[in-house]
């Protein structure tokens, strides 16, 4: 059965440390780590979202190397994970790709390190995902996080990962933890 | 109350892709991501374990920059996370540091992507950690993972994170998921 969960790594619009809206550069480690998580937990697709031509070319080159080039022979597990990566210029474009495929409206889910009036807990969201007829696009922010507008316009905002008075996980770690909480094998983990 | 959980990122002895025992190079992203996870989940200390002088100097320089240097002003949250980092040449040396501090024998816990005869599940291990009088050192392998000998000589081996037919998470993602499963706020996640 095809997965109804897609993830998007947003490089624009994003806050920088001064809360100004910027486009961040793509980080190679983000793509590798998140693609491997996506493959591990059976995500339908991983959208790298950036409007910058230089960054699009960089990601395309990287994916060609590992999916079609010498990298695919050197390490086939990277081919498997990076095959999930799509590049789009905007969040809307990623949304359209999914809705075209599903012929359905996509539910957007924002994530972040702080609470939002619309925040829902992991267990509730895990149940929502159980309706396999609805496609979901989960958005993760790079830099200092998704803008307020992206959060406000999403259908859901996922509760932050609560730390011991510290909420500065890398986006790579946040994606890993969130996918595990939503899609991880609860039977094994509660053995 | 001080944490009884310590983690060690092992760069030797480690398997390479041909299952030969090697010392791997330190990856900056590993240190940052894992230190931030350690701080988030209240880990007692994060040992970077490498016998190579060049690598020790590299980590020391990086930590000085973020904990004492200009980095500490630029991004104080990195100071907070990297303050947890200790460098040792061997697993035994990390073990000794903890046992000296606690005046107790340390329980060693190996992790990895495959099952081991001694594998225990996350829920069982979560309960073991509840005995706050015992210090635990959890070992994570870089490269192609911890050697069989390290696993065999540990007190426990933690069950692998089960994916959908794919077990190639980065060590950064594995640490994030494992710390969340063991130490994450179950109340929030089950809201």
Interface residues (C-beta under 8 A of the other chain):
Chain A: X29 X32 X33 X36 X37 X39 X40 X41 X42 X77 X80 X81 X120 X121 X122 X123 X124 X159 X161 X162 X163 X164 X166 X167 X168 X169 X170 X172 X173 X174 X175 X176 X177 X180 X181 X184 X185 X188 X189 X190 X191
Chain B: X29 X32 X33 X36 X37 X39 X40 X41 X42 X77 X80 X81 X120 X121 X122 X123 X124 X159 X161 X162 X163 X164 X166 X167 X168 X169 X170 X172 X173 X174 X175 X176 X177 X180 X181 X184 X185 X188 X189 X190 X191
